[in-house]
Amino acid sequence: MINYHTTLFDQTQRSIKSQLQTFVKEDIRKFKESKKQFEKVSEEKENALVKNAQVQRNKQHEVEEATNILTATRKCFRHLALDYVLQINVLQTKRRSEILKSMLSFMYAHLTFFHQGYDLFSELRPYMHDLGAQLDRLGVDAAKERREMEQKHSTIQQKGFSSDDTKLEYNVDAANGIVMEGYLFKRASNAFKTWNRRWFSIQNNQLVYQKKFKDNPTVVVEDLRLCTVKHCEDIERRFCFEVVSPTKSCMLQADSEKLRQAWIKAVQTSIATAYREKGDESEKLEKKSSPSTGSLESGSESKEKLLKGESALQRVQCIGGNIACCDCGLADPRWASINLGITLCIECSGIHRSLGVHFSKVRSLTLDTWEPELLKLMCELGNDVINRIYEAKVERMGVKKPQPGSQRQEREDYIRAKYVERKFVERQPVSVSLPEHGTKVQPQSQEENMHNIPEKSPLTGEQVTASPTGRSNDSGTQHSADDSREHLAATIPTNSLYEPEGEKRDSSVFHDSKQLHPGLQLYRAAYEKNLPDMAEALAHGADVNWVNTEENKVTPLIQAVLGGSLVTCEFLLQNGASVNHRDVKGRGPLHHATVLGHTGQVCLFLKRGANQHATDEEGKDPLSIAVEAANADIVTLLRLARMNEEMRESEGLYGQPGDETYQDIFRDFSQMASNNPEKLNRFQQSDSQKS
């Protein structure tokens, strides 16, 4: 019918609008033009009559002229008067015929429209009869349901109820995924602490609520594995309990004690179920991950061990002070700040998250996967080391450190003063005058650099080297001292891309680093692989990207590469070091790691987004350097990284972050670089060297 009506409208426009527009625009326009000419000639005729009457008798010439003008004007007037009458008659005739013709066409269009409608509804007559029958049945069913409801209502009124508690059961295996749902009072986080009644539900491993039935759910806890639930008896309201997550806490109130117990059990059961599901996924992943080649077997085994969260927890908690929260002292912390190297309880970790990742990067020791270099970083620092730095003046200032039962605001004020404002750090006087952006550092000779003998770390079981300050250092990407000495002697003199300036590195000038400028302290400690001194330099305000303008504009990250420590590089990157800063010769950390054959560092920098296309002053990028050095492992890594980059670009703006095979290979290289460096063929001598 809508289509028929559209057709009727089109026909109406054609029959009335189009025809009448022609009549108005053409015929009436001609009539108006004739009328104007007639009126103009009439006026001229009147003027000629007046002029003819005014001529004097004795002026014969003027009498003849006026008579001639009057005669001509009368002739023109008679001619135009006939034309004007003709146009009037034509217009009147057309007006009758055109309007009547349009109206007749309009009536025929309606006749067609109504005829089509009649035919259409004649076809629908059986369906309309069926609808009528269904309507009658609906009326009968509605009357029957009404009678049943009235009977139930009467029965309910006759019964007495001692309580009106809602459903108390919960089901973690519910088909719709909702473990439990119902109304709870929620305390707002505003200044007035108002209580609002909301519809809560536990679903998809989350705690959510809705203000109205059709509103989108608001997530209170994104992952139930990251939260705990406890009773609250220290507030005025009854039946209250609290759900605590790393980022916030939510105070809730049930309608009765039975409901409160049911909700607490539902949350606890959901947490246990979520942990169990996570464990099942880890087991499947362990079964799925099998080594593809014999050379990657050890790396895959280490990866499988690290997938079990307890491994990271046990290793990190073995470090001094790590069995209690670094900030409040709560036992058995399950969270860590990876850029500070400390362990935290769940409430303090939430406060650390609120500081921002430029101050603290929080990870779970049980839920997250830990890379081996991050574990070694945690083992090099620890709560005791960091607290000696960041709490050096706590006792002298008379500041009370938070306890496990302290309020959140008290903890937040203390943590902000400790890490953001650094109020408790011992400020040391700077005894060395420095240029504005850097100073010259006396380098260490190759022979002295290889003087220390590797030992086994009692904490990690990895190979470490004693530093000048007596602290243990990482050597995850180094061979023994003799192998390194032979390696440097064999490769560096013949490599035209890298001149180490060995006579500039003298460890004798690495005196008391605490009396140095913070930037220079960080710079020297990075080469010495001394993470505690590096953490202290950062606490004193050192710029992690400090540039030594008198030594080829080298940064602490490049110094860490030259020192050969993967963990030192990881520590600087976690604290915001730029992976693409280049020295005066145009070489960035990736260039130096490639030249020195540090496969683990190359892998780390590529994962952190290092620019693999950057060229040095000789126009060589890292790939060409690795090819000239005949380092097969690094060539493989760089080519894989370049292929992965091309894949991302071809997939467009919303493409995947990279190929899974590429990610697996990089992960295996990282595992070997930290746990089995001897499996990496770091340098292959060129034919000229062999000859």
C-alpha positions, 0 to 999 in steps of 0.5 A, a space after each residue: 500500500 505504501 508503494 501504491 501511495 507513492 505511485 498515486 503521489 507521483 501521478 498527482 504531481 504529473 496530472 496537477 502540478 505539471 499542467 497547472 504550472 504550464 498554465 500559470 507560467 506561460 498563458 497567464 504571463 502572456 495575458 499580463 503582457 497584453 494587459 500592460 500594453 493595453 494600459 500603456 496605449 490607453 494612457 497614450 490615447 488619453 494624452 493625445 486627446 488632451 493635447 488635441 483639445 488644447 491646440 489653438 485655432 489660429 495655429 494651423 501647424 499644431 492643429 494638424 500635428 495633434 490631429 495626426 497623433 490622435 488618429 494614429 493613437 486611436 488605431 493602435 488602441 483599437 488593435 491592442 484592445 482586440 488583442 487584449 480581449 482575445 487573450 482574456 477569452 483564451 485564458 478563460 477557456 484554458 482555465 476551465 479546460 486545464 483545471 477540469 483535465 487535471 482534476 479528471 486525471 487526479 480522480 482516475 489516479 485515485 480510482 486506480 489506487 483504491 482499486 489496487 488497495 481493494 485487490 490487495 486486502 482481498 488477498 489478505 482476507 484469509 490471513 485477517 480471519 486467522 488473526 481474528 481467531 488467534 485474538 479470540 484465543 489470546 483473550 481466553 488464555 488471558 482470562 484463564 491466567 488472570 484467574 490462576 493469578 488471583 488464586 495464587 494471590 489469595 493463597 499467598 495472602 493466607 500464608 505467613 512468612 518469617 523472612 523474605 530472603 532472596 535466593 541464597 544458592 550460588 552455582 559456579 557452573 551455571 549455564 549462563 555464566 552467572 555464579 550469583 546475582 542479587 541486590 546489594 548496597 554499595 558505598 560510594 567513593 565520594 566525600 559523602 560516602 552515600 549508600 546506593 542499592 544496586 543489582 550485583 552479579 558474579 559473571 565471567 570471573 568479574 564482579 559487576 553491578 547495574 543501576 537499572 535493569 537495561 543499563 550496561 554493567 559496571 565492572 567493580 573487579 576485572 579479575 577475581 584472582 586479583 582480589 580478596 573478600 573479608 567481613 567488615 565489623 568496624 562500621 556502623 551498618 550491619 551485614 557489611 563485607 569488603 572486596 579488595 583489589 590492587 586498585 581499589 576496595 568496594 564496601 558492600 552491604 547485604 540485606 541479612 547475615 545469611 545473604 552476606 555469608 552467601 555472597 562471601 562464599 560465592 566470591 571465594 569460590 569464584 576466586 578458587 575456580 578462576 585460579 583452577 582454570 588458570 592452572 589448567 590453561 598453564 598445563 595445556 600450554 606446558 604440554 603444547 610447548 615442545 622444543 623444535 630443535 635440540 639447541 633450544 631444548 634448555 630454553 624451552 624447559 626454563 620457559 615451562 618452569 617460569 610459566 608456573 607462578 610459584 617459581 617466580 615467587 620462591 626465587 624473589 622471596 629468597 632475597 633479603 627483606 622480600 618475605 614482607 611488603 617493602 612499604 607496610 611489612 605485611 608477610 607473604 607479598 604476592 606483587 612486585 614493582 619491577 622497575 624498583 625491584 621490590 615486593 608488595 602486598 595487594 593494597 600497597 600494589 594498588 597504591 603503586 599503580 596509582 602513582 603511574 608507570 613512570 614511578 612504579 610498574 606493578 606485576 603479580 608474582 603468581 599470575 604474570 609470566 616472568 622473563 628470566 632477565 626480570 627475575 634476575 633484576 629482582 634478585 639483584 635488588 630487593 626490599 632491604 637494598 631499596 629501603 636503605 636508599 629510600 628510607 635512609 632518613 625515616 628514623 631521623 625525621 621521626 616518620 612512622 612507617 605504615 603497618 599491615 593494618 594501617 588505613 589506605 590514606 596513611 599508606 598512600 601518603 607515605 608511599 607518595 612521600 617515599 617514591 614520588 617526593 623522595 623525602 627520605 632519601 639521603 642527599 649526598 654532596 656532589 664533590 665533582 664539578 661537571 659540565 651541564 650535560 655530562 663529563 668525561 669518564 676514565 674507561 677501563 682497560 680490556 685486561 682489567 675488565 676481564 680480571 674478575 673471575 666468575 662465581 656462582 650466585 648463592 641466590 640465582 645459581 647464575 654466573 656473576 662477577 665480583 664488582 669493585 664494590 663487592 656486590 654481585 653482578 650479572 654475566 648472563 651473556 658472557 663467557 668465562 674470563 679467559 674466553 672473553 679475553 681471547 674473544 676480544 683479542 681475536 675479533 675487535 682489532 680486525 673489526 673496522 666498525 668498532 674501536 673500543 678505546 681500551 686505554 680510556 677505561 681505567 677502573 682505578 678511577 671508579 672511586 666512591 660513586 656516592 660522591 659523584 653527580 647522580 648522572 655520572 654515578 648512574 653512568 659508571 654503575 651501568 658499566 660496573 653492572 652495579 644495580 644497587 648503585 644505579 638505583 641509588 643514583 636514580 633515587 638521587 634524581 639521575 636522568 636515566 638518559 643522561 648524556 656524557 658529552 665528553 665521551 662520545 655522548 654515551 648514555 648509561 644504556 650504552 655503557 650497560 651494553 659495553 659492560 656486557 650485562 643483560 640485567 643492567 640493560 633491562 633495569 634501565 629500560 624498565 626505568 624509561 631509558 631510550 632504546 634509540 639514543 645514538 652516540 656521536 658516531 651514530 651508534 645506538 645500543 642495538 649497534 653496540 650490542 651487535 658489534 660486541 655479539 651480545 645476542 641477549 641484548 640484541 633480542 631485548 632491544 628488538 623487543 623494546 622497539 629499537 630502530 633496526 634501520 638506523 645507520 651509523 656515521 659509516 652508513 651501516 645498520 645493525 644487520 649489515 654489521 652482523 653480516 660482516 661479523 658473521 654472527 649467525 644468531 644476531 643475523 637471524 634475529 635482525 632478519 626475523 625482526 625486519 620480517 615481522 615489521 613488514 608483516 605488521 605494516 602489510 596488515 594495516 593500522 589494525 593488524 596483529 602485533 606480529 607473527 606467533 612464530 616470531 614471538 616464540 623464537 624471540 622468547 626462546 632466544 631470550 631464555 637461552 641468553 639468560 639461562 644458557 648463553 653457551 648455546 649461543 654462537 656469539 661470534 664466528 671468525 671471518 675467513 681472514 681471521 681464520 687464515 
